[in-house]
Amino acid sequence: MAHWPLAHIVGCARETGLDIKQLSESDISDKFVRPAMVRAGWHTLDQIYAQFPLRAGRVVVRGNKSHRDKDTVLKADFALFLKPNIPLAVVEVKKARLSAQAGMQQALHYAELLDVPFSFSSNGESFVFRDATLSTGVLEQTLTLDQFPSPQDLWARYCAWKGWSPEVQRVAAFDYAPSKTPRYYQLNAINRTVEAIANGQNRVLLVMATGTGKTYTAFQIIWRLWKSGAKKRILFLADRNILIDQTMVNDFRPFKGAMAKLSPNAKGVERVNAQGQLEVDDVDPAVDKTTSQAVNKSYGEHLPLATIEPRYAGATPWWPSASPPTCVPPTAWPRPSCFVKTSTTPPACARRSPMPMPTSAPPSPTTWCKSLATTRKASASWTTSSIPRSLTR
């Protein structure tokens, strides 16, 4: 029976008195939809993920207790992956008494969350296939159970839609580091960033809230670009030593032996060798402490990729002196709450009126919130002149 067409199996089920219209969605998935995908070449272990979690649900707080709202939990019936963490399609299953089109709206929503162009809806008798790439010129079409596309077919359509060269395809499909399963938005951030850099884009900005796994996301991006050979040397920047120290012993542990830290305490470069022991190499200072000016500006020319860890409000200023350096554009100035001592004089590369800045300790949250609108209007009115090429490389 394993070699019989699935449509024949459905017919046999009806002849034996099995009314598929009385089966639950789970039975339809197990008896008809999953076998159709397996016959098309999808592997159950690493390509077909049933009840794939997308959102854990909204947290509802009442008094001292909290719980997840089960009505807001989102799970895709099936998520199809080329390989782990490289999603391609979403399949939504409905009961046989409904039409095959009934689950398409849900499938489209889940596909948007996973950032994939292929959506399927099925009732166990056929599939409705929506191809947002329009590779065949048809947006939606109905497929029999035996016409389900293979992983290679969908990946070829996806790469042609993106316009990727074979080298970009290799980097975009490179394996993740063995670690915890990323959340769907982390998956999107990692894949989009790797794809953009592999495709020749030099600057990428990720905006993620506190607690959403920014360091883990950066680690997976660096791991895939480094292991694939797309980038050979990568600089990870943070405004405080403690952030680097935490990163080295937590998310970045797999880089042990190939990772180094510029340490002002040890006055050299700290390395963790393959045995986990700390080593310190002497290095000439990159900054003259008396003038706070860079001594050697050639370091960035040898680093094909730089990753900047975000800073938090209330931290120490970015710059060693009270006034920002003249080479920093006004759009890169910290907000007033980040300053302890500041200057009311804007950089030389800024024109028009300067942004109002505090002259002593940071203002209270209430005072700062009231002046935020005025501050943003003033900062938005600035224009910048030429920025040194050393910052745009």
Helices and strands as residue ranges (DSSP letters): H 6-15, G 20-22, H 25-28, I 29-33, H 34-39, E 48-55, E 59-62, E 65-68, G 70-72, E 74-83, E 86-93, H 104-114, E 118-122, E 127-131, E 140-143, G 145-147, H 151-162, H 166-172, H 184-198, H 214-227, E 234-237, H 241-249, G 253-255, E 260-263, E 268-272, E 278-282, E 287-288, E 293-294, G 299-302, E 305-308, G 330-332, G 336-338, H 365-380, H 389-392
